[in-house]
């Protein structure tokens, strides 16, 4: 029998945290992810029941909403990503698949994405070096799709000095490399 142990996106047995002067970059593996795409003609019905069924209302374009510990992130036309603590929501995709049958397509994304949390006073300066998003003008609870060195990402502005970057787990090391290079260019 094999003795396998799961690894985090950057290959470690625990999430990697890089602490620099005035900024921290942390791999955050504490969340479960589910993508939801409304079936044709069902967007209004999905929006009406989302609060009760999903636990959070679905946001308009380029925004995110939250309720308790659940976040809904706009990802595209009639598409959202739901983010919740993995400890309590690991089977969220299975639950929502049943509850949203005939209304929306639900796909588990738990190991598809990597999340990096960027915190500190240099966040905006770092993001300005990496992508064509006006992070200085992003309001809290906004979500924008962009590219960082040809890697498709979502930039989430959670609060003052707190951004999250969601990218493909398969590009985690490249994304981390680009983030750390931008940080090092500023400190």
Buried (B, 14 or more C-beta within 10 A) or exposed (E): EEEEEEEBBBEEEEBBEBEBEBBBBBBBBEBBBBBBBBBEEBBEBBBEBBBEBBBBBBBEEEBBBBEEBBBBBBBEEBBBBBBBBBEEBEEBBEBBBEBBEEBBEBBBBBEBBBBBBBBBEBBBBBBBBBBEBEBEEBEEBBBBBBEBBEBEBBBBBBEEBBBBBBBBBBBBEBBBEBBBEBBEEBE
